[in-house]
Amino acid sequence: NTLAKRKLLILDDWGMEKLSARQSNDLLDVMEIRYQQSSTIIASQIPTSEWYKLIPSPTIADALLDRLLHNSHRIELTGESMRKLDQSDHLA
């Protein structure tokens, strides 16, 4: 309930590991309440085309991804990681 009621929810490093059935159900519950009511930012190194594989139930995956991706604004970054570039500057 606390997460669902926040004006902004940020999920960082989304997709680092697959969700359990419980986690996917809980996240769906949160996103259902938040849908078209408040903002959610998701940062991930995993392309959105691979997110479906992170959710064990196809039915939950369809519902959750519909709420996460429908009407979303996506910013896809390209190029080398800033961490790698920063490290290479220190090595030179």
N, CA, C and O atoms as CSV, one atom per row, in Angstrom:
chain,resi,resn,atom,element,x,y,z
A,1,ASN,N,N,0.820,-1.199,0.000
A,1,ASN,CA,C,0.000,0.000,0.000
A,1,ASN,C,C,0.856,1.252,0.000
A,1,ASN,O,O,0.517,2.233,-0.661
A,2,THR,N,N,1.963,1.232,0.734
A,2,THR,CA,C,2.837,2.405,0.792
A,2,THR,C,C,3.420,2.713,-0.584
A,2,THR,O,O,3.420,3.869,-1.006
A,3,LEU,N,N,3.909,1.709,-1.279
A,3,LEU,CA,C,4.474,1.916,-2.614
A,3,LEU,C,C,3.412,2.368,-3.600
A,3,LEU,O,O,3.664,3.227,-4.446
A,4,ALA,N,N,2.255,1.804,-3.492
A,4,ALA,CA,C,1.187,2.127,-4.435
A,4,ALA,C,C,0.734,3.575,-4.320
A,4,ALA,O,O,0.267,4.155,-5.300
A,5,LYS,N,N,0.866,4.163,-3.143
A,5,LYS,CA,C,0.351,5.509,-2.902
A,5,LYS,C,C,1.375,6.616,-3.147
A,5,LYS,O,O,1.018,7.792,-3.088
A,6,ARG,N,N,2.615,6.282,-3.416
A,6,ARG,CA,C,3.642,7.287,-3.683
A,6,ARG,C,C,3.384,7.965,-5.024
A,6,ARG,O,O,2.937,7.318,-5.971
A,7,LYS,N,N,3.665,9.271,-5.110
A,7,LYS,CA,C,3.477,9.994,-6.367
A,7,LYS,C,C,4.449,9.513,-7.432
A,7,LYS,O,O,4.116,9.476,-8.617
A,8,LEU,N,N,5.665,9.143,-7.003
A,8,LEU,CA,C,6.681,8.648,-7.925
A,8,LEU,C,C,7.333,7.419,-7.328
A,8,LEU,O,O,7.785,7.434,-6.183
A,9,LEU,N,N,7.379,6.364,-8.106
A,9,LEU,CA,C,8.044,5.120,-7.708
A,9,LEU,C,C,9.155,4.866,-8.712
A,9,LEU,O,O,8.917,4.881,-9.919
A,10,ILE,N,N,10.365,4.634,-8.224
A,10,ILE,CA,C,11.506,4.358,-9.098
A,10,ILE,C,C,11.974,2.930,-8.839
A,10,ILE,O,O,12.321,2.572,-7.714
A,11,LEU,N,N,11.978,2.122,-9.898
A,11,LEU,CA,C,12.513,0.765,-9.823
A,11,LEU,C,C,13.850,0.783,-10.556
A,11,LEU,O,O,13.888,0.897,-11.781
A,12,ASP,N,N,14.931,0.670,-9.819
A,12,ASP,CA,C,16.269,0.748,-10.388
A,12,ASP,C,C,16.834,-0.656,-10.573
A,12,ASP,O,O,16.579,-1.550,-9.767
A,13,ASP,N,N,17.592,-0.836,-11.625
A,13,ASP,CA,C,18.204,-2.134,-11.963
A,13,ASP,C,C,17.154,-3.233,-12.163
A,13,ASP,O,O,17.363,-4.384,-11.779
A,14,TRP,N,N,16.043,-2.864,-12.761
A,14,TRP,CA,C,14.965,-3.815,-13.064
A,14,TRP,C,C,15.525,-4.964,-13.904
A,14,TRP,O,O,16.270,-4.741,-14.858
A,15,GLY,N,N,15.167,-6.163,-13.548
A,15,GLY,CA,C,15.518,-7.329,-14.348
A,15,GLY,C,C,16.839,-7.971,-14.000
A,15,GLY,O,O,17.328,-8.807,-14.759
A,16,MET,N,N,17.429,-7.613,-12.890
A,16,MET,CA,C,18.702,-8.224,-12.503
A,16,MET,C,C,18.527,-9.724,-12.238
A,16,MET,O,O,19.461,-10.508,-12.411
A,17,GLU,N,N,17.323,-10.108,-11.817
A,17,GLU,CA,C,17.005,-11.524,-11.651
A,17,GLU,C,C,15.508,-11.710,-11.893
A,17,GLU,O,O,14.727,-10.762,-11.811
A,18,LYS,N,N,15.131,-12.940,-12.188
A,18,LYS,CA,C,13.726,-13.231,-12.435
A,18,LYS,C,C,12.913,-13.031,-11.162
A,18,LYS,O,O,13.406,-13.235,-10.053
A,19,LEU,N,N,11.672,-12.633,-11.344
A,19,LEU,CA,C,10.769,-12.470,-10.209
A,19,LEU,C,C,10.199,-13.821,-9.787
A,19,LEU,O,O,10.024,-14.713,-10.618
A,20,SER,N,N,9.916,-13.968,-8.512
A,20,SER,CA,C,9.186,-15.147,-8.040
A,20,SER,C,C,7.704,-14.920,-8.324
A,20,SER,O,O,7.293,-13.814,-8.673
A,21,ALA,N,N,6.919,-15.962,-8.173
A,21,ALA,CA,C,5.470,-15.827,-8.364
A,21,ALA,C,C,4.903,-14.794,-7.395
A,21,ALA,O,O,4.060,-13.983,-7.776
A,22,ARG,N,N,5.355,-14.818,-6.160
A,22,ARG,CA,C,4.883,-13.867,-5.146
A,22,ARG,C,C,5.274,-12.432,-5.518
A,22,ARG,O,O,4.453,-11.518,-5.437
A,23,GLN,N,N,6.537,-12.244,-5.928
A,23,GLN,CA,C,7.008,-10.913,-6.304
A,23,GLN,C,C,6.231,-10.356,-7.499
A,23,GLN,O,O,5.861,-9.182,-7.516
A,24,SER,N,N,5.990,-11.201,-8.487
A,24,SER,CA,C,5.262,-10.725,-9.662
A,24,SER,C,C,3.818,-10.372,-9.323
A,24,SER,O,O,3.282,-9.394,-9.845
A,25,ASN,N,N,3.186,-11.154,-8.459
A,25,ASN,CA,C,1.825,-10.839,-8.012
A,25,ASN,C,C,1.793,-9.532,-7.222
A,25,ASN,O,O,0.910,-8.698,-7.424
A,26,ASP,N,N,2.763,-9.360,-6.319
A,26,ASP,CA,C,2.827,-8.135,-5.522
A,26,ASP,C,C,3.053,-6.916,-6.417
A,26,ASP,O,O,2.412,-5.880,-6.239
A,27,LEU,N,N,3.962,-7.046,-7.372
A,27,LEU,CA,C,4.232,-5.927,-8.266
A,27,LEU,C,C,3.016,-5.605,-9.123
A,27,LEU,O,O,2.725,-4.433,-9.358
A,28,LEU,N,N,2.309,-6.612,-9.589
A,28,LEU,CA,C,1.088,-6.383,-10.349
A,28,LEU,C,C,0.058,-5.634,-9.505
A,28,LEU,O,O,-0.603,-4.717,-9.994
A,29,ASP,N,N,-0.076,-6.024,-8.247
A,29,ASP,CA,C,-1.010,-5.328,-7.351
A,29,ASP,C,C,-0.647,-3.849,-7.228
A,29,ASP,O,O,-1.519,-2.984,-7.309
A,30,VAL,N,N,0.634,-3.560,-7.036
A,30,VAL,CA,C,1.091,-2.175,-6.918
A,30,VAL,C,C,0.834,-1.415,-8.215
A,30,VAL,O,O,0.308,-0.302,-8.186
A,31,MET,N,N,1.196,-2.000,-9.340
A,31,MET,CA,C,1.035,-1.318,-10.625
A,31,MET,C,C,-0.435,-1.147,-11.004
A,31,MET,O,O,-0.795,-0.185,-11.682
A,32,GLU,N,N,-1.268,-2.062,-10.575
A,32,GLU,CA,C,-2.711,-1.941,-10.821
A,32,GLU,C,C,-3.265,-0.701,-10.131
A,32,GLU,O,O,-4.049,0.042,-10.722
A,33,ILE,N,N,-2.866,-0.477,-8.899
A,33,ILE,CA,C,-3.327,0.698,-8.154
A,33,ILE,C,C,-2.755,1.981,-8.757
A,33,ILE,O,O,-3.448,2.996,-8.832
A,34,ARG,N,N,-1.500,1.937,-9.184
A,34,ARG,CA,C,-0.811,3.123,-9.697
A,34,ARG,C,C,-1.197,3.465,-11.133
A,34,ARG,O,O,-1.016,4.607,-11.557
A,35,TYR,N,N,-1.715,2.520,-11.878
A,35,TYR,CA,C,-1.948,2.679,-13.311
A,35,TYR,C,C,-2.768,3.937,-13.615
A,35,TYR,O,O,-3.886,4.099,-13.124
A,36,GLN,N,N,-2.206,4.799,-14.411
A,36,GLN,CA,C,-2.786,6.063,-14.851
A,36,GLN,C,C,-3.142,6.991,-13.694
A,36,GLN,O,O,-3.955,7.901,-13.858
A,37,GLN,N,N,-2.537,6.767,-12.521
A,37,GLN,CA,C,-2.773,7.605,-11.351
A,37,GLN,C,C,-1.495,8.301,-10.882
A,37,GLN,O,O,-1.543,9.433,-10.399
A,38,SER,N,N,-0.369,7.633,-11.021
A,38,SER,CA,C,0.907,8.175,-10.565
A,38,SER,C,C,2.031,7.672,-11.466
A,38,SER,O,O,1.820,6.817,-12.326
A,39,SER,N,N,3.209,8.209,-11.257
A,39,SER,CA,C,4.331,7.949,-12.171
A,39,SER,C,C,5.258,6.868,-11.631
A,39,SER,O,O,5.460,6.734,-10.424
A,40,THR,N,N,5.813,6.103,-12.565
A,40,THR,CA,C,6.787,5.071,-12.245
A,40,THR,C,C,7.942,5.197,-13.231
A,40,THR,O,O,7.730,5.291,-14.440
A,41,ILE,N,N,9.148,5.197,-12.713
A,41,ILE,CA,C,10.347,5.203,-13.541
A,41,ILE,C,C,11.034,3.856,-13.350
A,41,ILE,O,O,11.232,3.397,-12.225
A,42,ILE,N,N,11.390,3.238,-14.463
A,42,ILE,CA,C,12.099,1.965,-14.403
A,42,ILE,C,C,13.424,2.129,-15.135
A,42,ILE,O,O,13.454,2.500,-16.308
A,43,ALA,N,N,14.510,1.852,-14.436
A,43,ALA,CA,C,15.843,1.874,-15.033
A,43,ALA,C,C,16.304,0.427,-15.154
A,43,ALA,O,O,16.257,-0.337,-14.190
A,44,SER,N,N,16.749,0.065,-16.355
A,44,SER,CA,C,17.133,-1.317,-16.588
A,44,SER,C,C,18.168,-1.403,-17.696
A,44,SER,O,O,18.179,-0.596,-18.625
A,45,GLN,N,N,19.026,-2.387,-17.579
A,45,GLN,CA,C,19.954,-2.695,-18.661
A,45,GLN,C,C,19.368,-3.758,-19.582
A,45,GLN,O,O,19.950,-4.085,-20.616
A,46,ILE,N,N,18.218,-4.292,-19.203
A,46,ILE,CA,C,17.553,-5.344,-19.962
A,46,ILE,C,C,16.578,-4.694,-20.937
A,46,ILE,O,O,15.760,-3.874,-20.522
A,47,PRO,N,N,16.642,-5.039,-22.228
A,47,PRO,CA,C,15.673,-4.466,-23.172
A,47,PRO,C,C,14.245,-4.875,-22.808
A,47,PRO,O,O,14.022,-5.974,-22.301
A,48,THR,N,N,13.286,-3.995,-23.065
A,48,THR,CA,C,11.895,-4.294,-22.726
A,48,THR,C,C,11.404,-5.569,-23.406
A,48,THR,O,O,10.510,-6.240,-22.891
A,49,SER,N,N,11.975,-5.901,-24.541
A,49,SER,CA,C,11.574,-7.127,-25.248
A,49,SER,C,C,11.919,-8.392,-24.443
A,49,SER,O,O,11.382,-9.464,-24.725
A,50,GLU,N,N,12.797,-8.278,-23.459
A,50,GLU,CA,C,13.207,-9.417,-22.637
A,50,GLU,C,C,12.487,-9.469,-21.285
A,50,GLU,O,O,12.642,-10.446,-20.554
A,51,TRP,N,N,11.715,-8.456,-20.941
A,51,TRP,CA,C,11.077,-8.396,-19.632
A,51,TRP,C,C,10.087,-9.526,-19.406
A,51,TRP,O,O,9.935,-10.004,-18.282
A,52,TYR,N,N,9.416,-9.953,-20.461
A,52,TYR,CA,C,8.412,-11.021,-20.349
A,52,TYR,C,C,9.021,-12.276,-19.707
A,52,TYR,O,O,8.368,-12.962,-18.921
A,53,LYS,N,N,10.265,-12.559,-20.049
A,53,LYS,CA,C,10.946,-13.759,-19.541
A,53,LYS,C,C,11.257,-13.676,-18.049
A,53,LYS,O,O,11.583,-14.689,-17.432
A,54,LEU,N,N,11.162,-12.488,-17.465
A,54,LEU,CA,C,11.489,-12.298,-16.048
A,54,LEU,C,C,10.324,-12.647,-15.119
A,54,LEU,O,O,10.488,-12.690,-13.900
A,55,ILE,N,N,9.153,-12.895,-15.699
A,55,ILE,CA,C,7.932,-13.098,-14.913
A,55,ILE,C,C,7.441,-14.525,-15.155
A,55,ILE,O,O,7.185,-14.900,-16.300
A,56,PRO,N,N,7.304,-15.330,-14.092
A,56,PRO,CA,C,7.037,-16.758,-14.283
A,56,PRO,C,C,5.686,-17.101,-14.918
A,56,PRO,O,O,5.599,-18.069,-15.674
A,57,SER,N,N,4.656,-16.347,-14.635
A,57,SER,CA,C,3.324,-16.654,-15.163
A,57,SER,C,C,3.043,-15.806,-16.405
A,57,SER,O,O,3.114,-14.579,-16.339
A,58,PRO,N,N,2.724,-16.440,-17.537
A,58,PRO,CA,C,2.414,-15.664,-18.742
A,58,PRO,C,C,1.226,-14.716,-18.559
A,58,PRO,O,O,1.217,-13.622,-19.125
A,59,THR,N,N,0.241,-15.118,-17.788
A,59,THR,CA,C,-0.929,-14.262,-17.551
A,59,THR,C,C,-0.539,-13.025,-16.744
A,59,THR,O,O,-0.936,-11.909,-17.078
A,60,ILE,N,N,0.240,-13.229,-15.679
A,60,ILE,CA,C,0.715,-12.106,-14.868
A,60,ILE,C,C,1.651,-11.234,-15.698
A,60,ILE,O,O,1.595,-10.008,-15.610
A,61,ALA,N,N,2.511,-11.856,-16.503
A,61,ALA,CA,C,3.440,-11.095,-17.352
A,61,ALA,C,C,2.678,-10.189,-18.313
A,61,ALA,O,O,3.026,-9.019,-18.472
A,62,ASP,N,N,1.641,-10.724,-18.952
A,62,ASP,CA,C,0.832,-9.909,-19.864
A,62,ASP,C,C,0.199,-8.720,-19.147
A,62,ASP,O,O,0.258,-7.590,-19.633
A,63,ALA,N,N,-0.397,-8.975,-18.008
A,63,ALA,CA,C,-1.078,-7.915,-17.265
A,63,ALA,C,C,-0.087,-6.880,-16.734
A,63,ALA,O,O,-0.322,-5.677,-16.847
A,64,LEU,N,N,1.004,-7.339,-16.165
A,64,LEU,CA,C,1.992,-6.435,-15.586
A,64,LEU,C,C,2.658,-5.580,-16.662
A,64,LEU,O,O,2.774,-4.364,-16.510
A,65,LEU,N,N,3.092,-6.216,-17.745
A,65,LEU,CA,C,3.768,-5.460,-18.799
A,65,LEU,C,C,2.818,-4.514,-19.518
A,65,LEU,O,O,3.238,-3.460,-19.996
A,66,ASP,N,N,1.555,-4.872,-19.600
A,66,ASP,CA,C,0.579,-3.944,-20.167
A,66,ASP,C,C,0.525,-2.667,-19.332
A,66,ASP,O,O,0.483,-1.565,-19.877
A,67,ARG,N,N,0.528,-2.819,-18.012
A,67,ARG,CA,C,0.464,-1.648,-17.137
A,67,ARG,C,C,1.777,-0.867,-17.115
A,67,ARG,O,O,1.776,0.358,-16.990
A,68,LEU,N,N,2.890,-1.577,-17.235
A,68,LEU,CA,C,4.187,-0.901,-17.215
A,68,LEU,C,C,4.515,-0.215,-18.544
A,68,LEU,O,O,5.087,0.875,-18.546
A,69,LEU,N,N,4.168,-0.827,-19.652
A,69,LEU,CA,C,4.621,-0.330,-20.949
A,69,LEU,C,C,3.581,0.465,-21.727
A,69,LEU,O,O,3.934,1.285,-22.575
A,70,HIS,N,N,2.298,0.231,-21.446
A,70,HIS,CA,C,1.242,0.954,-22.148
A,70,HIS,C,C,1.299,2.429,-21.751
A,70,HIS,O,O,1.354,2.751,-20.565
A,71,ASN,N,N,1.286,3.302,-22.715
A,71,ASN,CA,C,1.391,4.751,-22.482
A,71,ASN,C,C,2.707,5.182,-21.840
A,71,ASN,O,O,2.782,6.254,-21.239
A,72,SER,N,N,3.737,4.358,-21.964
A,72,SER,CA,C,5.021,4.725,-21.361
A,72,SER,C,C,5.844,5.591,-22.314
A,72,SER,O,O,5.635,5.586,-23.527
A,73,HIS,N,N,6.756,6.312,-21.747
A,73,HIS,CA,C,7.745,7.067,-22.506
A,73,HIS,C,C,9.067,6.355,-22.279
A,73,HIS,O,O,9.493,6.176,-21.138
A,74,ARG,N,N,9.717,5.948,-23.362
A,74,ARG,CA,C,10.964,5.184,-23.235
A,74,ARG,C,C,12.139,6.009,-23.724
A,74,ARG,O,O,12.076,6.676,-24.757
A,75,ILE,N,N,13.192,5.941,-22.963
A,75,ILE,CA,C,14.455,6.555,-23.357
A,75,ILE,C,C,15.483,5.430,-23.380
A,75,ILE,O,O,15.805,4.859,-22.338
A,76,GLU,N,N,15.990,5.116,-24.544
A,76,GLU,CA,C,16.984,4.055,-24.675
A,76,GLU,C,C,18.331,4.687,-24.962
A,76,GLU,O,O,18.514,5.377,-25.965
A,77,LEU,N,N,19.265,4.440,-24.066
A,77,LEU,CA,C,20.604,4.994,-24.206
A,77,LEU,C,C,21.485,4.033,-24.992
A,77,LEU,O,O,21.351,2.814,-24.889
A,78,THR,N,N,22.377,4.602,-25.770
A,78,THR,CA,C,23.334,3.793,-26.524
A,78,THR,C,C,24.734,4.284,-26.200
A,78,THR,O,O,24.907,5.340,-25.591
A,79,GLY,N,N,25.706,3.530,-26.600
A,79,GLY,CA,C,27.091,3.921,-26.376
A,79,GLY,C,C,27.690,3.197,-25.185
A,79,GLY,O,O,27.041,2.380,-24.532
A,80,GLU,N,N,28.928,3.519,-24.926
A,80,GLU,CA,C,29.680,2.879,-23.849
A,80,GLU,C,C,29.186,3.360,-22.480
A,80,GLU,O,O,28.720,4.490,-22.335
A,81,SER,N,N,29.296,2.499,-21.505
A,81,SER,CA,C,28.926,2.828,-20.134
A,81,SER,C,C,29.810,3.958,-19.618
A,81,SER,O,O,31.021,3.961,-19.841
A,82,MET,N,N,29.197,4.914,-18.928
A,82,MET,CA,C,29.964,6.010,-18.344
A,82,MET,C,C,30.927,5.488,-17.278
A,82,MET,O,O,31.996,6.066,-17.084
A,83,ARG,N,N,30.575,4.424,-16.596
A,83,ARG,CA,C,31.482,3.830,-15.606
A,83,ARG,C,C,32.741,3.308,-16.286
A,83,ARG,O,O,33.849,3.501,-15.785
A,84,LYS,N,N,32.568,2.642,-17.437
A,84,LYS,CA,C,33.729,2.142,-18.168
A,84,LYS,C,C,34.576,3.290,-18.687
A,84,LYS,O,O,35.804,3.241,-18.615
A,85,LEU,N,N,33.924,4.324,-19.210
A,85,LEU,CA,C,34.666,5.468,-19.724
A,85,LEU,C,C,35.407,6.169,-18.607
A,85,LEU,O,O,36.549,6.587,-18.802
A,86,ASP,N,N,34.793,6.313,-17.437
A,86,ASP,CA,C,35.412,6.965,-16.304
A,86,ASP,C,C,36.624,6.158,-15.828
A,86,ASP,O,O,37.663,6.730,-15.498
A,87,GLN,N,N,36.489,4.840,-15.794
A,87,GLN,CA,C,37.595,3.979,-15.363
A,87,GLN,C,C,38.755,4.062,-16.343
A,87,GLN,O,O,39.911,4.070,-15.919
A,88,SER,N,N,38.482,4.123,-17.625
A,88,SER,CA,C,39.556,4.179,-18.612
A,88,SER,C,C,40.325,5.488,-18.501
A,88,SER,O,O,41.526,5.525,-18.768
A,89,ASP,N,N,39.640,6.572,-18.105
A,89,ASP,CA,C,40.337,7.843,-17.893
A,89,ASP,C,C,41.319,7.756,-16.743
A,89,ASP,O,O,42.391,8.359,-16.785
A,90,HIS,N,N,40.949,6.997,-15.706
A,90,HIS,CA,C,41.819,6.853,-14.535
A,90,HIS,C,C,43.000,5.935,-14.827
A,90,HIS,O,O,44.052,6.065,-14.202
A,91,LEU,N,N,42.839,5.014,-15.765
A,91,LEU,CA,C,43.908,4.087,-16.107
A,91,LEU,C,C,44.952,4.727,-17.022
A,91,LEU,O,O,46.100,4.284,-17.053
A,92,ALA,N,N,44.571,5.746,-17.751
A,92,ALA,CA,C,45.478,6.353,-18.727
A,92,ALA,C,C,46.555,7.197,-18.085
A,92,ALA,O,O,47.390,7.770,-18.785
